Amino acid sequence: MGVLAALELARSAVWWAAWTAARPEEELLEPSAVARTLASEAFEKAAYECIHLHGGMGFTWEHDAHLYYRRARASRALFGDPAELRAELARSFGWFGS
């Protein structure tokens, strides 16, 4: 999947989570987990592709691309690995054994 497709998918998931949060009768667990997972993956993919787009300069101090990649990796450590979030969501649906 390309960067634009990943970003659009993440944007839709975030809008879904925001719409769900505005409705008090809706459960927020599923939309928030999906939004966190997709946004984290899209951020890391976009930062990674930015470094490759800029070539050798992308990971040097002359360009800020390395800062975005490091921030994406730090957010993965802070907010959780997307694979673990997907597994947690699947367990909440009963798709996996506990």
mmCIF file as gemmi writes it, N, C-alpha and C atoms, coordinates in Angstrom:
data_model
loop_
_atom_site.group_PDB
_atom_site.id
_atom_site.type_symbol
_atom_site.label_atom_id
_atom_site.label_alt_id
_atom_site.label_comp_id
_atom_site.label_asym_id
_atom_site.label_entity_id
_atom_site.label_seq_id
_atom_site.pdbx_PDB_ins_code
_atom_site.Cartn_x
_atom_site.Cartn_y
_atom_site.Cartn_z
_atom_site.occupancy
_atom_site.B_iso_or_equiv
_atom_site.pdbx_formal_charge
_atom_site.auth_seq_id
_atom_site.auth_asym_id
_atom_site.pdbx_PDB_model_num
ATOM 1 N N . MET Axp A 1 ? 0.854 -1.167 0 1 0 ? 1 A 1
ATOM 2 C CA . MET Axp A 1 ? 0 0 0 1 0 ? 1 A 1
ATOM 3 C C . MET Axp A 1 ? 0.899 1.229 0 1 0 ? 1 A 1
ATOM 4 N N . GLY Axp A 2 ? 0.537 2.194 -0.796 1 0 ? 2 A 1
ATOM 5 C CA . GLY Axp A 2 ? 1.303 3.422 -0.879 1 0 ? 2 A 1
ATOM 6 C C . GLY Axp A 2 ? 1.045 4.351 0.304 1 0 ? 2 A 1
ATOM 7 N N . VAL Axp A 3 ? 1.845 5.39 0.374 1 0 ? 3 A 1
ATOM 8 C CA . VAL Axp A 3 ? 1.741 6.334 1.487 1 0 ? 3 A 1
ATOM 9 C C . VAL Axp A 3 ? 0.405 7.069 1.448 1 0 ? 3 A 1
ATOM 10 N N . LEU Axp A 4 ? -0.016 7.509 0.284 1 0 ? 4 A 1
ATOM 11 C CA . LEU Axp A 4 ? -1.28 8.241 0.191 1 0 ? 4 A 1
ATOM 12 C C . LEU Axp A 4 ? -2.459 7.361 0.612 1 0 ? 4 A 1
ATOM 13 N N . ALA Axp A 5 ? -2.455 6.122 0.183 1 0 ? 5 A 1
ATOM 14 C CA . ALA Axp A 5 ? -3.536 5.211 0.566 1 0 ? 5 A 1
ATOM 15 C C . ALA Axp A 5 ? -3.532 4.966 2.07 1 0 ? 5 A 1
ATOM 16 N N . ALA Axp A 6 ? -2.342 4.797 2.654 1 0 ? 6 A 1
ATOM 17 C CA . ALA Axp A 6 ? -2.245 4.588 4.106 1 0 ? 6 A 1
ATOM 18 C C . ALA Axp A 6 ? -2.728 5.822 4.864 1 0 ? 6 A 1
ATOM 19 N N . LEU Axp A 7 ? -2.383 7.002 4.37 1 0 ? 7 A 1
ATOM 20 C CA . LEU Axp A 7 ? -2.821 8.237 5.027 1 0 ? 7 A 1
ATOM 21 C C . LEU Axp A 7 ? -4.327 8.44 4.923 1 0 ? 7 A 1
ATOM 22 N N . GLU Axp A 8 ? -4.894 8.148 3.763 1 0 ? 8 A 1
ATOM 23 C CA . GLU Axp A 8 ? -6.341 8.289 3.596 1 0 ? 8 A 1
ATOM 24 C C . GLU Axp A 8 ? -7.102 7.292 4.457 1 0 ? 8 A 1
ATOM 25 N N . LEU Axp A 9 ? -6.585 6.084 4.566 1 0 ? 9 A 1
ATOM 26 C CA . LEU Axp A 9 ? -7.211 5.079 5.409 1 0 ? 9 A 1
ATOM 27 C C . LEU Axp A 9 ? -7.147 5.492 6.879 1 0 ? 9 A 1
ATOM 28 N N . ALA Axp A 10 ? -5.999 6.009 7.291 1 0 ? 10 A 1
ATOM 29 C CA . ALA Axp A 10 ? -5.847 6.48 8.672 1 0 ? 10 A 1
ATOM 30 C C . ALA Axp A 10 ? -6.758 7.678 8.935 1 0 ? 10 A 1
ATOM 31 N N . ARG Axp A 11 ? -6.85 8.585 7.972 1 0 ? 11 A 1
ATOM 32 C CA . ARG Axp A 11 ? -7.718 9.756 8.135 1 0 ? 11 A 1
ATOM 33 C C . ARG Axp A 11 ? -9.177 9.339 8.299 1 0 ? 11 A 1
ATOM 34 N N . SER Axp A 12 ? -9.609 8.389 7.513 1 0 ? 12 A 1
ATOM 35 C CA . SER Axp A 12 ? -10.987 7.902 7.637 1 0 ? 12 A 1
ATOM 36 C C . SER Axp A 12 ? -11.228 7.249 8.988 1 0 ? 12 A 1
ATOM 37 N N . ALA Axp A 13 ? -10.246 6.492 9.471 1 0 ? 13 A 1
ATOM 38 C CA . ALA Axp A 13 ? -10.389 5.839 10.772 1 0 ? 13 A 1
ATOM 39 C C . ALA Axp A 13 ? -10.44 6.856 11.899 1 0 ? 13 A 1
ATOM 40 N N . VAL Axp A 14 ? -9.651 7.909 11.799 1 0 ? 14 A 1
ATOM 41 C CA . VAL Axp A 14 ? -9.662 8.956 12.83 1 0 ? 14 A 1
ATOM 42 C C . VAL Axp A 14 ? -10.993 9.708 12.813 1 0 ? 14 A 1
ATOM 43 N N . TRP Axp A 15 ? -11.515 9.987 11.626 1 0 ? 15 A 1
ATOM 44 C CA . TRP Axp A 15 ? -12.828 10.635 11.544 1 0 ? 15 A 1
ATOM 45 C C . TRP Axp A 15 ? -13.917 9.731 12.121 1 0 ? 15 A 1
ATOM 46 N N . TRP Axp A 16 ? -13.819 8.439 11.879 1 0 ? 16 A 1
ATOM 47 C CA . TRP Axp A 16 ? -14.78 7.487 12.436 1 0 ? 16 A 1
ATOM 48 C C . TRP Axp A 16 ? -14.704 7.481 13.963 1 0 ? 16 A 1
ATOM 49 N N . ALA Axp A 17 ? -13.48 7.487 14.504 1 0 ? 17 A 1
ATOM 50 C CA . ALA Axp A 17 ? -13.314 7.503 15.955 1 0 ? 17 A 1
ATOM 51 C C . ALA Axp A 17 ? -13.84 8.807 16.553 1 0 ? 17 A 1
ATOM 52 N N . ALA Axp A 18 ? -13.594 9.926 15.873 1 0 ? 18 A 1
ATOM 53 C CA . ALA Axp A 18 ? -14.097 11.213 16.364 1 0 ? 18 A 1
ATOM 54 C C . ALA Axp A 18 ? -15.62 11.255 16.321 1 0 ? 18 A 1
ATOM 55 N N . TRP Axp A 19 ? -16.206 10.731 15.256 1 0 ? 19 A 1
ATOM 56 C CA . TRP Axp A 19 ? -17.665 10.693 15.136 1 0 ? 19 A 1
ATOM 57 C C . TRP Axp A 19 ? -18.267 9.821 16.23 1 0 ? 19 A 1
ATOM 58 N N . THR Axp A 20 ? -17.604 8.697 16.494 1 0 ? 20 A 1
ATOM 59 C CA . THR Axp A 20 ? -18.085 7.783 17.529 1 0 ? 20 A 1
ATOM 60 C C . THR Axp A 20 ? -17.955 8.413 18.918 1 0 ? 20 A 1
ATOM 61 N N . ALA Axp A 21 ? -16.874 9.149 19.15 1 0 ? 21 A 1
ATOM 62 C CA . ALA Axp A 21 ? -16.673 9.791 20.45 1 0 ? 21 A 1
ATOM 63 C C . ALA Axp A 21 ? -17.715 10.872 20.708 1 0 ? 21 A 1
ATOM 64 N N . ALA Axp A 22 ? -18.235 11.473 19.651 1 0 ? 22 A 1
ATOM 65 C CA . ALA Axp A 22 ? -19.246 12.522 19.81 1 0 ? 22 A 1
ATOM 66 C C . ALA Axp A 22 ? -20.626 11.956 20.117 1 0 ? 22 A 1
ATOM 67 N N . ARG Axp A 23 ? -20.786 10.664 19.957 1 0 ? 23 A 1
ATOM 68 C CA . ARG Axp A 23 ? -22.071 10.024 20.215 1 0 ? 23 A 1
ATOM 69 C C . ARG Axp A 23 ? -21.948 9.225 21.514 1 0 ? 23 A 1
ATOM 70 N N . PRO Axp A 24 ? -22.6 9.654 22.581 1 0 ? 24 A 1
ATOM 71 C CA . PRO Axp A 24 ? -22.398 9.023 23.885 1 0 ? 24 A 1
ATOM 72 C C . PRO Axp A 24 ? -22.875 7.575 23.966 1 0 ? 24 A 1
ATOM 73 N N . GLU Axp A 25 ? -23.786 7.179 23.11 1 0 ? 25 A 1
ATOM 74 C CA . GLU Axp A 25 ? -24.304 5.808 23.201 1 0 ? 25 A 1
ATOM 75 C C . GLU Axp A 25 ? -23.422 4.787 22.476 1 0 ? 25 A 1
ATOM 76 N N . GLU Axp A 26 ? -22.428 5.253 21.761 1 0 ? 26 A 1
ATOM 77 C CA . GLU Axp A 26 ? -21.561 4.352 20.986 1 0 ? 26 A 1
ATOM 78 C C . GLU Axp A 26 ? -20.37 3.887 21.82 1 0 ? 26 A 1
ATOM 79 N N . GLU Axp A 27 ? -19.895 2.706 21.53 1 0 ? 27 A 1
ATOM 80 C CA . GLU Axp A 27 ? -18.705 2.155 22.186 1 0 ? 27 A 1
ATOM 81 C C . GLU Axp A 27 ? -17.471 2.646 21.431 1 0 ? 27 A 1
ATOM 82 N N . LEU Axp A 28 ? -16.48 3.132 22.147 1 0 ? 28 A 1
ATOM 83 C CA . LEU Axp A 28 ? -15.319 3.766 21.53 1 0 ? 28 A 1
ATOM 84 C C . LEU Axp A 28 ? -14.108 2.833 21.403 1 0 ? 28 A 1
ATOM 85 N N . LEU Axp A 29 ? -14.164 1.64 21.952 1 0 ? 29 A 1
ATOM 86 C CA . LEU Axp A 29 ? -13 0.75 21.954 1 0 ? 29 A 1
ATOM 87 C C . LEU Axp A 29 ? -12.547 0.4 20.539 1 0 ? 29 A 1
ATOM 88 N N . GLU Axp A 30 ? -13.455 -0.064 19.713 1 0 ? 30 A 1
ATOM 89 C CA . GLU Axp A 30 ? -13.087 -0.488 18.362 1 0 ? 30 A 1
ATOM 90 C C . GLU Axp A 30 ? -12.575 0.666 17.498 1 0 ? 30 A 1
ATOM 91 N N . PRO Axp A 31 ? -13.319 1.782 17.385 1 0 ? 31 A 1
ATOM 92 C CA . PRO Axp A 31 ? -12.823 2.858 16.516 1 0 ? 31 A 1
ATOM 93 C C . PRO Axp A 31 ? -11.501 3.463 16.979 1 0 ? 31 A 1
ATOM 94 N N . SER Axp A 32 ? -11.319 3.58 18.29 1 0 ? 32 A 1
ATOM 95 C CA . SER Axp A 32 ? -10.07 4.178 18.758 1 0 ? 32 A 1
ATOM 96 C C . SER Axp A 32 ? -8.89 3.249 18.516 1 0 ? 32 A 1
ATOM 97 N N . ALA Axp A 33 ? -9.076 1.951 18.679 1 0 ? 33 A 1
ATOM 98 C CA . ALA Axp A 33 ? -7.988 1.002 18.425 1 0 ? 33 A 1
ATOM 99 C C . ALA Axp A 33 ? -7.63 0.965 16.939 1 0 ? 33 A 1
ATOM 100 N N . VAL Axp A 34 ? -8.634 0.988 16.092 1 0 ? 34 A 1
ATOM 101 C CA . VAL Axp A 34 ? -8.385 0.991 14.649 1 0 ? 34 A 1
ATOM 102 C C . VAL Axp A 34 ? -7.68 2.284 14.235 1 0 ? 34 A 1
ATOM 103 N N . ALA Axp A 35 ? -8.122 3.416 14.77 1 0 ? 35 A 1
ATOM 104 C CA . ALA Axp A 35 ? -7.51 4.705 14.426 1 0 ? 35 A 1
ATOM 105 C C . ALA Axp A 35 ? -6.063 4.774 14.906 1 0 ? 35 A 1
ATOM 106 N N . ARG Axp A 36 ? -5.799 4.315 16.124 1 0 ? 36 A 1
ATOM 107 C CA . ARG Axp A 36 ? -4.421 4.321 16.633 1 0 ? 36 A 1
ATOM 108 C C . ARG Axp A 36 ? -3.525 3.448 15.776 1 0 ? 36 A 1
ATOM 109 N N . THR Axp A 37 ? -4.003 2.281 15.426 1 0 ? 37 A 1
ATOM 110 C CA . THR Axp A 37 ? -3.203 1.355 14.629 1 0 ? 37 A 1
ATOM 111 C C . THR Axp A 37 ? -2.894 1.924 13.252 1 0 ? 37 A 1
ATOM 112 N N . LEU Axp A 38 ? -3.918 2.37 12.557 1 0 ? 38 A 1
ATOM 113 C CA . LEU Axp A 38 ? -3.715 2.862 11.19 1 0 ? 38 A 1
ATOM 114 C C . LEU Axp A 38 ? -2.915 4.159 11.15 1 0 ? 38 A 1
ATOM 115 N N . ALA Axp A 39 ? -3.149 5.047 12.11 1 0 ? 39 A 1
ATOM 116 C CA . ALA Axp A 39 ? -2.407 6.309 12.14 1 0 ? 39 A 1
ATOM 117 C C . ALA Axp A 39 ? -0.931 6.064 12.45 1 0 ? 39 A 1
ATOM 118 N N . SER Axp A 40 ? -0.66 5.162 13.359 1 0 ? 40 A 1
ATOM 119 C CA . SER Axp A 40 ? 0.729 4.85 13.692 1 0 ? 40 A 1
ATOM 120 C C . SER Axp A 40 ? 1.461 4.242 12.504 1 0 ? 40 A 1
ATOM 121 N N . GLU Axp A 41 ? 0.811 3.31 11.827 1 0 ? 41 A 1
ATOM 122 C CA . GLU Axp A 41 ? 1.435 2.683 10.659 1 0 ? 41 A 1
ATOM 123 C C . GLU Axp A 41 ? 1.63 3.686 9.517 1 0 ? 41 A 1
ATOM 124 N N . ALA Axp A 42 ? 0.66 4.56 9.312 1 0 ? 42 A 1
ATOM 125 C CA . ALA Axp A 42 ? 0.77 5.549 8.228 1 0 ? 42 A 1
ATOM 126 C C . ALA Axp A 42 ? 1.885 6.551 8.516 1 0 ? 42 A 1
ATOM 127 N N . PHE Axp A 43 ? 2.006 6.972 9.773 1 0 ? 43 A 1
ATOM 128 C CA . PHE Axp A 43 ? 3.054 7.916 10.148 1 0 ? 43 A 1
ATOM 129 C C . PHE Axp A 43 ? 4.43 7.306 9.925 1 0 ? 43 A 1
ATOM 130 N N . GLU Axp A 44 ? 4.606 6.071 10.365 1 0 ? 44 A 1
ATOM 131 C CA . GLU Axp A 44 ? 5.909 5.434 10.209 1 0 ? 44 A 1
ATOM 132 C C . GLU Axp A 44 ? 6.228 5.184 8.736 1 0 ? 44 A 1
ATOM 133 N N . LYS Axp A 45 ? 5.231 4.781 7.962 1 0 ? 45 A 1
ATOM 134 C CA . LYS Axp A 45 ? 5.453 4.532 6.534 1 0 ? 45 A 1
ATOM 135 C C . LYS Axp A 45 ? 5.808 5.825 5.804 1 0 ? 45 A 1
ATOM 136 N N . ALA Axp A 46 ? 5.092 6.908 6.109 1 0 ? 46 A 1
ATOM 137 C CA . ALA Axp A 46 ? 5.375 8.189 5.453 1 0 ? 46 A 1
ATOM 138 C C . ALA Axp A 46 ? 6.768 8.697 5.809 1 0 ? 46 A 1
ATOM 139 N N . ALA Axp A 47 ? 7.162 8.558 7.065 1 0 ? 47 A 1
ATOM 140 C CA . ALA Axp A 47 ? 8.493 9.01 7.475 1 0 ? 47 A 1
ATOM 141 C C . ALA Axp A 47 ? 9.582 8.167 6.826 1 0 ? 47 A 1
ATOM 142 N N . TYR Axp A 48 ? 9.36 6.865 6.753 1 0 ? 48 A 1
ATOM 143 C CA . TYR Axp A 48 ? 10.323 5.961 6.132 1 0 ? 48 A 1
ATOM 144 C C . TYR Axp A 48 ? 10.479 6.28 4.645 1 0 ? 48 A 1
ATOM 145 N N . GLU Axp A 49 ? 9.37 6.478 3.954 1 0 ? 49 A 1
ATOM 146 C CA . GLU Axp A 49 ? 9.431 6.787 2.526 1 0 ? 49 A 1
ATOM 147 C C . GLU Axp A 49 ? 10.046 8.164 2.278 1 0 ? 49 A 1
ATOM 148 N N . CYS Axp A 50 ? 9.861 9.09 3.2 1 0 ? 50 A 1
ATOM 149 C CA . CYS Axp A 50 ? 10.467 10.42 3.069 1 0 ? 50 A 1
ATOM 150 C C . CYS Axp A 50 ? 11.987 10.312 3.094 1 0 ? 50 A 1
ATOM 151 N N . ILE Axp A 51 ? 12.504 9.471 3.971 1 0 ? 51 A 1
ATOM 152 C CA . ILE Axp A 51 ? 13.955 9.274 4.027 1 0 ? 51 A 1
ATOM 153 C C . ILE Axp A 51 ? 14.452 8.688 2.714 1 0 ? 51 A 1
ATOM 154 N N . HIS Axp A 52 ? 13.748 7.701 2.19 1 0 ? 52 A 1
ATOM 155 C CA . HIS Axp A 52 ? 14.165 7.085 0.927 1 0 ? 52 A 1
ATOM 156 C C . HIS Axp A 52 ? 14.036 8.05 -0.239 1 0 ? 52 A 1
ATOM 157 N N . LEU Axp A 53 ? 13.045 8.898 -0.197 1 0 ? 53 A 1
ATOM 158 C CA . LEU Axp A 53 ? 12.861 9.877 -1.261 1 0 ? 53 A 1
ATOM 159 C C . LEU Axp A 53 ? 14.029 10.853 -1.322 1 0 ? 53 A 1
ATOM 160 N N . HIS Axp A 54 ? 14.525 11.237 -0.166 1 0 ? 54 A 1
ATOM 161 C CA . HIS Axp A 54 ? 15.625 12.193 -0.118 1 0 ? 54 A 1
ATOM 162 C C . HIS Axp A 54 ? 16.998 11.534 -0.214 1 0 ? 54 A 1
ATOM 163 N N . GLY Axp A 55 ? 17.034 10.234 -0.313 1 0 ? 55 A 1
ATOM 164 C CA . GLY Axp A 55 ? 18.303 9.543 -0.496 1 0 ? 55 A 1
ATOM 165 C C . GLY Axp A 55 ? 19.182 9.628 0.734 1 0 ? 55 A 1
ATOM 166 N N . GLY Axp A 56 ? 20.495 9.73 0.517 1 0 ? 56 A 1
ATOM 167 C CA . GLY Axp A 56 ? 21.447 9.766 1.618 1 0 ? 56 A 1
ATOM 168 C C . GLY Axp A 56 ? 21.273 10.97 2.519 1 0 ? 56 A 1
ATOM 169 N N . MET Axp A 57 ? 20.771 12.059 1.955 1 0 ? 57 A 1
ATOM 170 C CA . MET Axp A 57 ? 20.584 13.269 2.756 1 0 ? 57 A 1
ATOM 171 C C . MET Axp A 57 ? 19.424 13.116 3.743 1 0 ? 57 A 1
ATOM 172 N N . GLY Axp A 58 ? 18.533 12.154 3.502 1 0 ? 58 A 1
ATOM 173 C CA . GLY Axp A 58 ? 17.357 12.006 4.342 1 0 ? 58 A 1
ATOM 174 C C . GLY Axp A 58 ? 17.653 11.607 5.767 1 0 ? 58 A 1
ATOM 175 N N . PHE Axp A 59 ? 18.799 10.988 5.998 1 0 ? 59 A 1
ATOM 176 C CA . PHE Axp A 59 ? 19.125 10.564 7.362 1 0 ? 59 A 1
ATOM 177 C C . PHE Axp A 59 ? 20.338 11.321 7.891 1 0 ? 59 A 1
ATOM 178 N N . THR Axp A 60 ? 20.548 12.521 7.419 1 0 ? 60 A 1
ATOM 179 C CA . THR Axp A 60 ? 21.632 13.355 7.929 1 0 ? 60 A 1
ATOM 180 C C . THR Axp A 60 ? 21.033 14.558 8.638 1 0 ? 60 A 1
ATOM 181 N N . TRP Axp A 61 ? 21.902 15.354 9.228 1 0 ? 61 A 1
ATOM 182 C CA . TRP Axp A 61 ? 21.443 16.531 9.973 1 0 ? 61 A 1
ATOM 183 C C . TRP Axp A 61 ? 21.031 17.668 9.044 1 0 ? 61 A 1
ATOM 184 N N . GLU Axp A 62 ? 21.324 17.571 7.745 1 0 ? 62 A 1
ATOM 185 C CA . GLU Axp A 62 ? 20.95 18.642 6.832 1 0 ? 62 A 1
ATOM 186 C C . GLU Axp A 62 ? 19.461 18.65 6.504 1 0 ? 62 A 1
ATOM 187 N N . HIS Axp A 63 ? 18.787 17.562 6.795 1 0 ? 63 A 1
ATOM 188 C CA . HIS Axp A 63 ? 17.357 17.482 6.493 1 0 ? 63 A 1
ATOM 189 C C . HIS Axp A 63 ? 16.623 16.94 7.708 1 0 ? 63 A 1
ATOM 190 N N . ASP Axp A 64 ? 15.372 17.354 7.898 1 0 ? 64 A 1
ATOM 191 C CA . ASP Axp A 64 ? 14.603 16.96 9.075 1 0 ? 64 A 1
ATOM 192 C C . ASP Axp A 64 ? 13.879 15.625 8.931 1 0 ? 64 A 1
ATOM 193 N N . ALA Axp A 65 ? 14.092 14.91 7.845 1 0 ? 65 A 1
ATOM 194 C CA . ALA Axp A 65 ? 13.378 13.65 7.629 1 0 ? 65 A 1
ATOM 195 C C . ALA Axp A 65 ? 13.682 12.637 8.73 1 0 ? 65 A 1
ATOM 196 N N . HIS Axp A 66 ? 14.9 12.625 9.205 1 0 ? 66 A 1
ATOM 197 C CA . HIS Axp A 66 ? 15.25 11.661 10.25 1 0 ? 66 A 1
ATOM 198 C C . HIS Axp A 66 ? 14.505 11.941 11.545 1 0 ? 66 A 1
ATOM 199 N N . LEU Axp A 67 ? 14.156 13.205 11.784 1 0 ? 67 A 1
ATOM 200 C CA . LEU Axp A 67 ? 13.411 13.554 12.995 1 0 ? 67 A 1
ATOM 201 C C . LEU Axp A 67 ? 12.006 12.96 12.962 1 0 ? 67 A 1
ATOM 202 N N . TYR Axp A 68 ? 11.373 13.002 11.808 1 0 ? 68 A 1
ATOM 203 C CA . TYR Axp A 68 ? 10.033 12.427 11.686 1 0 ? 68 A 1
ATOM 204 C C . TYR Axp A 68 ? 10.052 10.91 11.857 1 0 ? 68 A 1
ATOM 205 N N . TYR Axp A 69 ? 11.079 10.273 11.303 1 0 ? 69 A 1
ATOM 206 C CA . TYR Axp A 69 ? 11.177 8.823 11.447 1 0 ? 69 A 1
ATOM 207 C C . TYR Axp A 69 ? 11.415 8.448 12.908 1 0 ? 69 A 1
ATOM 208 N N . ARG Axp A 70 ? 12.282 9.17 13.557 1 0 ? 70 A 1
ATOM 209 C CA . ARG Axp A 70 ? 12.538 8.886 14.975 1 0 ? 70 A 1
ATOM 210 C C . ARG Axp A 70 ? 11.298 9.147 15.819 1 0 ? 70 A 1
ATOM 211 N N . ARG Axp A 71 ? 10.566 10.193 15.485 1 0 ? 71 A 1
ATOM 212 C CA . ARG Axp A 71 ? 9.325 10.483 16.21 1 0 ? 71 A 1
ATOM 213 C C . ARG Axp A 71 ? 8.291 9.387 15.977 1 0 ? 71 A 1
ATOM 214 N N . ALA Axp A 72 ? 8.231 8.864 14.768 1 0 ? 72 A 1
ATOM 215 C CA . ALA Axp A 72 ? 7.296 7.767 14.475 1 0 ? 72 A 1
ATOM 216 C C . ALA Axp A 72 ? 7.663 6.517 15.264 1 0 ? 72 A 1
ATOM 217 N N . ARG Axp A 73 ? 8.944 6.215 15.344 1 0 ? 73 A 1
ATOM 218 C CA . ARG Axp A 73 ? 9.375 5.054 16.12 1 0 ? 73 A 1
ATOM 219 C C . ARG Axp A 73 ? 9.13 5.266 17.612 1 0 ? 73 A 1
ATOM 220 N N . ALA Axp A 74 ? 9.311 6.486 18.093 1 0 ? 74 A 1
ATOM 221 C CA . ALA Axp A 74 ? 9.053 6.781 19.504 1 0 ? 74 A 1
ATOM 222 C C . ALA Axp A 74 ? 7.56 6.682 19.814 1 0 ? 74 A 1
ATOM 223 N N . SER Axp A 75 ? 6.719 7.111 18.889 1 0 ? 75 A 1
ATOM 224 C CA . SER Axp A 75 ? 5.281 7.015 19.128 1 0 ? 75 A 1
ATOM 225 C C . SER Axp A 75 ? 4.834 5.552 19.132 1 0 ? 75 A 1
ATOM 226 N N . ARG Axp A 76 ? 5.511 4.715 18.387 1 0 ? 76 A 1
ATOM 227 C CA . ARG Axp A 76 ? 5.21 3.27 18.422 1 0 ? 76 A 1
ATOM 228 C C . ARG Axp A 76 ? 5.516 2.723 19.81 1 0 ? 76 A 1
ATOM 229 N N . ALA Axp A 77 ? 6.629 3.156 20.382 1 0 ? 77 A 1
ATOM 230 C CA . ALA Axp A 77 ? 6.986 2.698 21.729 1 0 ? 77 A 1
ATOM 231 C C . ALA Axp A 77 ? 6.051 3.296 22.78 1 0 ? 77 A 1
ATOM 232 N N . LEU Axp A 78 ? 5.622 4.523 22.571 1 0 ? 78 A 1
ATOM 233 C CA . LEU Axp A 78 ? 4.778 5.21 23.549 1 0 ? 78 A 1
ATOM 234 C C . LEU Axp A 78 ? 3.327 4.729 23.505 1 0 ? 78 A 1
ATOM 235 N N . PHE Axp A 79 ? 2.758 4.62 22.322 1 0 ? 79 A 1
ATOM 236 C CA . PHE Axp A 79 ? 1.337 4.303 22.18 1 0 ? 79 A 1
ATOM 237 C C . PHE Axp A 79 ? 1.049 2.83 21.912 1 0 ? 79 A 1
ATOM 238 N N . GLY Axp A 80 ? 2.08 2.048 21.658 1 0 ? 80 A 1
ATOM 239 C CA . GLY Axp A 80 ? 1.887 0.624 21.439 1 0 ? 80 A 1
ATOM 240 C C . GLY Axp A 80 ? 2.154 0.217 19.999 1 0 ? 80 A 1
ATOM 241 N N . ASP Axp A 81 ? 2.651 -0.984 19.864 1 0 ? 81 A 1
ATOM 242 C CA . ASP Axp A 81 ? 2.939 -1.542 18.551 1 0 ? 81 A 1
ATOM 243 C C . ASP Axp A 81 ? 1.628 -1.842 17.83 1 0 ? 81 A 1
ATOM 244 N N . PRO Axp A 82 ? 1.48 -1.436 16.564 1 0 ? 82 A 1
ATOM 245 C CA . PRO Axp A 82 ? 0.229 -1.695 15.848 1 0 ? 82 A 1
ATOM 246 C C . PRO Axp A 82 ? -0.151 -3.175 15.781 1 0 ? 82 A 1
ATOM 247 N N . ALA Axp A 83 ? 0.819 -4.056 15.683 1 0 ? 83 A 1
ATOM 248 C CA . ALA Axp A 83 ? 0.495 -5.49 15.65 1 0 ? 83 A 1
ATOM 249 C C . ALA Axp A 83 ? -0.112 -5.932 16.976 1 0 ? 83 A 1
ATOM 250 N N . GLU Axp A 84 ? 0.416 -5.42 18.08 1 0 ? 84 A 1
ATOM 251 C CA . GLU Axp A 84 ? -0.148 -5.751 19.393 1 0 ? 84 A 1
ATOM 252 C C . GLU Axp A 84 ? -1.541 -5.154 19.554 1 0 ? 84 A 1
ATOM 253 N N . LEU Axp A 85 ? -1.74 -3.947 19.03 1 0 ? 85 A 1
ATOM 254 C CA . LEU Axp A 85 ? -3.064 -3.325 19.105 1 0 ? 85 A 1
ATOM 255 C C . LEU Axp A 85 ? -4.094 -4.113 18.295 1 0 ? 85 A 1
ATOM 256 N N . ARG Axp A 86 ? -3.683 -4.592 17.108 1 0 ? 86 A 1
ATOM 257 C CA . ARG Axp A 86 ? -4.596 -5.408 16.298 1 0 ? 86 A 1
ATOM 258 C C . ARG Axp A 86 ? -4.927 -6.717 16.995 1 0 ? 86 A 1
ATOM 259 N N . ALA Axp A 87 ? -3.934 -7.33 17.635 1 0 ? 87 A 1
ATOM 260 C CA . ALA Axp A 87 ? -4.18 -8.581 18.354 1 0 ? 87 A 1
ATOM 261 C C . ALA Axp A 87 ? -5.11 -8.349 19.546 1 0 ? 87 A 1
ATOM 262 N N . GLU Axp A 88 ? -4.922 -7.229 20.242 1 0 ? 88 A 1
ATOM 263 C CA . GLU Axp A 88 ? -5.804 -6.885 21.361 1 0 ? 88 A 1
ATOM 264 C C . GLU Axp A 88 ? -7.245 -6.675 20.883 1 0 ? 88 A 1
ATOM 265 N N . LEU Axp A 89 ? -7.385 -6.007 19.758 1 0 ? 89 A 1
ATOM 266 C CA . LEU Axp A 89 ? -8.709 -5.775 19.191 1 0 ? 89 A 1
ATOM 267 C C . LEU Axp A 89 ? -9.356 -7.091 18.766 1 0 ? 89 A 1
ATOM 268 N N . ALA Axp A 90 ? -8.579 -7.969 18.153 1 0 ? 90 A 1
ATOM 269 C CA . ALA Axp A 90 ? -9.108 -9.271 17.728 1 0 ? 90 A 1
ATOM 270 C C . ALA Axp A 90 ? -9.539 -10.103 18.946 1 0 ? 90 A 1
ATOM 271 N N . ARG Axp A 91 ? -8.76 -10.053 20.022 1 0 ? 91 A 1
ATOM 272 C CA . ARG Axp A 91 ? -9.146 -10.771 21.244 1 0 ? 91 A 1
ATOM 273 C C . ARG Axp A 91 ? -10.423 -10.203 21.835 1 0 ? 91 A 1
ATOM 274 N N . SER Axp A 92 ? -10.611 -8.879 21.75 1 0 ? 92 A 1
ATOM 275 C CA . SER Axp A 92 ? -11.829 -8.279 22.293 1 0 ? 92 A 1
ATOM 276 C C . SER Axp A 92 ? -13.067 -8.709 21.505 1 0 ? 92 A 1
ATOM 277 N N . PHE Axp A 93 ? -12.887 -9.033 20.216 1 0 ? 93 A 1
ATOM 278 C CA . PHE Axp A 93 ? -13.978 -9.535 19.394 1 0 ? 93 A 1
ATOM 279 C C . PHE Axp A 93 ? -14.163 -11.043 19.532 1 0 ? 93 A 1
ATOM 280 N N . GLY Axp A 94 ? -13.221 -11.683 20.205 1 0 ? 94 A 1
ATOM 281 C CA . GLY Axp A 94 ? -13.293 -13.128 20.36 1 0 ? 94 A 1
ATOM 282 C C . GLY Axp A 94 ? -12.751 -13.883 19.161 1 0 ? 94 A 1
ATOM 283 N N . TRP Axp A 95 ? -11.973 -13.227 18.296 1 0 ? 95 A 1
ATOM 284 C CA . TRP Axp A 95 ? -11.429 -13.89 17.131 1 0 ? 95 A 1
ATOM 285 C C . TRP Axp A 95 ? -10.264 -14.782 17.503 1 0 ? 95 A 1
ATOM 286 N N . PHE Axp A 96 ? -9.517 -14.421 18.546 1 0 ? 96 A 1
ATOM 287 C CA . PHE Axp A 96 ? -8.402 -15.219 19.034 1 0 ? 96 A 1
ATOM 288 C C . PHE Axp A 96 ? -8.774 -15.735 20.4 1 0 ? 96 A 1
ATOM 289 N N . GLY Axp A 97 ? -8.088 -16.755 20.811 1 0 ? 97 A 1
ATOM 290 C CA . GLY Axp A 97 ? -8.251 -17.206 22.192 1 0 ? 97 A 1
ATOM 291 C C . GLY Axp A 97 ? -7.56 -16.235 23.124 1 0 ? 97 A 1
ATOM 292 N N . SER Axp A 98 ? -7.969 -16.174 24.349 1 0 ? 98 A 1
ATOM 293 C CA . SER Axp A 98 ? -7.352 -15.234 25.298 1 0 ? 98 A 1
ATOM 294 C C . SER Axp A 98 ? -6.073 -15.803 25.789 1 0 ? 98 A 1
